[in-house]
Each structure stands twice: as structure tokens, then as C-alpha cells.
């Protein structure tokens, strides 16, 4: 008698509803669902969070979405795009939920302590956006240096007579100051290396040896980065110690010819102080992919300024980076579906909790 295939236990994975459009269709063609073929993972979406036809308020609140207790029922894994995961998300417990995968590196919108208390492991994709983020900072730096938007405006308004007013600068010989020498900060240093720039960085936890190998000089204070640099680029993580870290004091230290770039998180910066600095012409300009409150509403003061380049928290979101990110998350879910711990766990204390171990052990049957 030939034995049949071993029984498997389905592992339901819900992607947050902001991956869908108003018609309930995937906005992104490639969520790496192909990797789930032949596994126990059954992907779906949290459709309660998806946009509904005619609901304009959805887009106003896109970055304020939250995972609710109802979203946790009937799913073993959740993939987070934009929504918050707060303590209130676990108000009704988390009997089914085993893992949360953050589709990206940042996890400031996920309450790790609450997840641990609910016996839910959280993992992210820390390296998949490294180059995309660093190259976004670099393209903003180059566009600001060349005054690209001003040059374009002359063509569109037929004011070629104003060419002398939009002369830019070159990067060789200039100083790049990096705040946060983590993965994307180090990648930016590598991208800048062939351009003949002096690169300095403020990063309290950075390795002096690794910085030296990159040709980066670590400086002891944040003030020094702002005072010395022709371009300051933020790459640090948002947490309690960095929220509101960059203030009017730092902008006051900058050269009038200097530029400020932020591809990290808007909440790291005192945005009102930055607006006043740009409005007064105290610095030459800024390139911003992130903001204190997102999405940036129509009529926001930053939109009226001509010395700033604005992108919608999307510049690093290339097709290549998205595939890497979604594949990393999918592989984490596949490991969990086999009763294995995913890589890149953020709340490692959960691994020793009996409740989490019991949840994960339910899926060891799929490991064959």
C-alpha cells in the first residue's frame, strides 16, 4: 500500500489592505506570492483596511491606518505595509497570530512590547532597501546641487534669460555629512566615494574601524556635522531618542550654501523649524522624501517653497527593491509555516515565551 502525502496545516497570511486599490485589486504586481507555491502558506488581504470606492478620506488617512483586533482573527501571519500595530490591536488577544512581517526596515509603527506580550514575533526586511534608500539620498543631493527643478522651471516658463540665476555646484571637494552610519548611511558613503567628497558622520553606535574603511570620519557631535557639511543627509532610525532630534539650533549652524536631505523619518526633524529655515533662505534648500505628518496635505507650507524637492515617501520604492523586500517577507512566512523562527526577529525576547513556542510548534507538521 502506497502512503499518501503527509497532512499539512495551513498557515494563513494576511497582507494589509493598503496593498489593494478601490476595486480590491493588487496595486503591486509582484508581492512574491509565487514563492508560496507548494508551501502551507495561504495568502490573502485584510480587506477591511482597503480603500472603498468614493472614500477620499482613506487617502488622507493612509499613514494613520491601524491593525484592529478583528484583523488578528483567523490569520497566523500579517504582513505590514503602512498600518500601525498598537497595544490596542491585541485587545481581544492573538490566539491565531504567530508572526508579523514588516515589509521594510523601519518598525517604528509597531509596538514590539505589545507583540511580545501577545506571544507574536515580529521580523523585518532590514537590507532590501539599503541601496534604494541610499541612492535616493544621492539623487536628491545631485539634483539639489545642479538646481535641477529650477532649471526645469526656466524651460517650462520660457525664461531662458534667467539661466545665470540657477547655476548649481559640483560635488567634488564638498563635504557630505551623514547622520546615522547604519546600512543606508554606509551605502551612501560608498556611492559618494568616487565623487571626491569629504565624508563625515555622526553615529554614536558606529564602528570607527568600519567608518575608516569607508573613508568616513566620525565626528563627536551632531552640531559638527551640521556646521561643517555642504550636504547633510539623515539615515538614522526613528525611536524615542531620535524623535525631534534635529532642531532649529542645528539648522542655524548650517552654511547658507548647504542643503538638507531626509530619507529616514519625518518625525526626526522639527518640521516647523525646517520650514522657517527654508522660507528665510537661511540654507540653500532641501530634499525630502518623508514628513512629520503623512500624506502631506494640499496647501502645506513646504509645497509653496521653490528651494525644496519633495517626494511622497516613495523614492526608494523601486521594482527591484520591492521584489527583494517581498521575497524576504515571504521567506520569513514560509519558515514560520514550517514551525521555524524567521530571520531578522526584532523582539527576540518572544522566542523564549512558552506561548509563542506553542504557536510555532503547531506548524512543525509542515516541515517535510
Secondary structure as the mmCIF struct_conf table of DSSP 4:
data_model
#
loop_
_struct_conf.conf_type_id
_struct_conf.id
_struct_conf.beg_label_comp_id
_struct_conf.beg_label_asym_id
_struct_conf.beg_label_seq_id
_struct_conf.end_label_comp_id
_struct_conf.end_label_asym_id
_struct_conf.end_label_seq_id
HELX_LH_PP_P HELX_LH_PP_P1 UNK A 5 UNK A 7
STRN STRN1 UNK A 11 UNK A 16
HELX_RH_3T_P HELX_RH_3T_P1 UNK A 17 UNK A 19
STRN STRN2 UNK A 20 UNK A 20
TURN_TY1_P TURN_TY1_P1 UNK A 22 UNK A 23
BEND BEND1 UNK A 24 UNK A 24
STRN STRN3 UNK A 26 UNK A 26
BEND BEND2 UNK A 27 UNK A 29
HELX_RH_3T_P HELX_RH_3T_P2 UNK A 33 UNK A 36
TURN_TY1_P TURN_TY1_P2 UNK A 37 UNK A 38
BEND BEND3 UNK A 39 UNK A 40
STRN STRN4 UNK A 41 UNK A 46
HELX_RH_3T_P HELX_RH_3T_P3 UNK A 47 UNK A 49
BEND BEND4 UNK A 50 UNK A 50
TURN_TY1_P TURN_TY1_P3 UNK A 53 UNK A 54
TURN_TY1_P TURN_TY1_P4 UNK A 56 UNK A 56
HELX_RH_AL_P HELX_RH_AL_P1 UNK A 57 UNK A 60
TURN_TY1_P TURN_TY1_P5 UNK A 61 UNK A 61
HELX_RH_3T_P HELX_RH_3T_P4 UNK A 62 UNK A 64
STRN STRN5 UNK A 66 UNK A 66
HELX_RH_AL_P HELX_RH_AL_P2 UNK A 69 UNK A 72
TURN_TY1_P TURN_TY1_P6 UNK A 73 UNK A 74
BEND BEND5 UNK A 76 UNK A 76
STRN STRN6 UNK A 77 UNK A 80
BEND BEND6 UNK A 81 UNK A 82
STRN STRN7 UNK A 84 UNK A 85
HELX_RH_3T_P HELX_RH_3T_P5 UNK A 87 UNK A 90
TURN_TY1_P TURN_TY1_P7 UNK A 91 UNK A 92
BEND BEND7 UNK A 95 UNK A 96
STRN STRN8 UNK A 99 UNK A 102
BEND BEND8 UNK A 103 UNK A 105
TURN_TY1_P TURN_TY1_P8 UNK A 108 UNK A 109
STRN STRN9 UNK A 110 UNK A 110
HELX_RH_AL_P HELX_RH_AL_P3 UNK A 112 UNK A 117
TURN_TY1_P TURN_TY1_P9 UNK A 118 UNK A 119
STRN STRN10 UNK A 121 UNK A 123
TURN_TY1_P TURN_TY1_P10 UNK A 126 UNK A 129
HELX_RH_AL_P HELX_RH_AL_P4 UNK A 130 UNK A 145
TURN_TY1_P TURN_TY1_P11 UNK A 146 UNK A 147
HELX_RH_AL_P HELX_RH_AL_P5 UNK A 148 UNK A 156
TURN_TY1_P TURN_TY1_P12 UNK A 157 UNK A 158
HELX_RH_3T_P HELX_RH_3T_P6 UNK A 160 UNK A 166
BEND BEND9 UNK A 171 UNK A 171
TURN_TY1_P TURN_TY1_P13 UNK A 172 UNK A 173
STRN STRN11 UNK A 175 UNK A 179
BEND BEND10 UNK A 182 UNK A 182
HELX_RH_AL_P HELX_RH_AL_P6 UNK A 183 UNK A 193
TURN_TY1_P TURN_TY1_P14 UNK A 194 UNK A 196
STRN STRN12 UNK A 198 UNK A 202
TURN_TY1_P TURN_TY1_P15 UNK A 204 UNK A 205
HELX_RH_AL_P HELX_RH_AL_P7 UNK A 208 UNK A 213
TURN_TY1_P TURN_TY1_P16 UNK A 214 UNK A 215
STRN STRN13 UNK A 216 UNK A 218
BEND BEND11 UNK A 220 UNK A 220
HELX_RH_AL_P HELX_RH_AL_P8 UNK A 222 UNK A 228
BEND BEND12 UNK A 230 UNK A 230
STRN STRN14 UNK A 231 UNK A 234
HELX_LH_PP_P HELX_LH_PP_P2 UNK A 236 UNK A 238
BEND BEND13 UNK A 239 UNK A 239
TURN_TY1_P TURN_TY1_P17 UNK A 240 UNK A 244
STRN STRN15 UNK A 246 UNK A 246
HELX_RH_AL_P HELX_RH_AL_P9 UNK A 248 UNK A 253
BEND BEND14 UNK A 254 UNK A 254
TURN_TY1_P TURN_TY1_P18 UNK A 256 UNK A 257
STRN STRN16 UNK A 259 UNK A 262
BEND BEND15 UNK A 264 UNK A 264
HELX_RH_3T_P HELX_RH_3T_P7 UNK A 266 UNK A 268
STRN STRN17 UNK A 269 UNK A 269
HELX_RH_AL_P HELX_RH_AL_P10 UNK A 271 UNK A 279
TURN_TY1_P TURN_TY1_P19 UNK A 280 UNK A 281
BEND BEND16 UNK A 282 UNK A 284
STRN STRN18 UNK A 285 UNK A 288
BEND BEND17 UNK A 289 UNK A 289
BEND BEND18 UNK A 292 UNK A 295
HELX_LH_PP_P HELX_LH_PP_P3 UNK A 296 UNK A 297
TURN_TY1_P TURN_TY1_P20 UNK A 298 UNK A 299
HELX_RH_3T_P HELX_RH_3T_P8 UNK A 301 UNK A 304
BEND BEND19 UNK A 306 UNK A 307
STRN STRN19 UNK A 308 UNK A 310
BEND BEND20 UNK A 313 UNK A 313
TURN_TY1_P TURN_TY1_P21 UNK A 315 UNK A 316
HELX_RH_AL_P HELX_RH_AL_P11 UNK A 319 UNK A 337
TURN_TY1_P TURN_TY1_P22 UNK A 338 UNK A 339
HELX_LH_PP_P HELX_LH_PP_P4 UNK A 341 UNK A 342
BEND BEND21 UNK A 343 UNK A 344
STRN STRN20 UNK A 345 UNK A 345
BEND BEND22 UNK A 346 UNK A 346
HELX_RH_3T_P HELX_RH_3T_P9 UNK A 348 UNK A 352
HELX_RH_AL_P HELX_RH_AL_P12 UNK A 354 UNK A 361
TURN_TY1_P TURN_TY1_P23 UNK A 362 UNK A 363
HELX_RH_3T_P HELX_RH_3T_P10 UNK A 364 UNK A 366
#
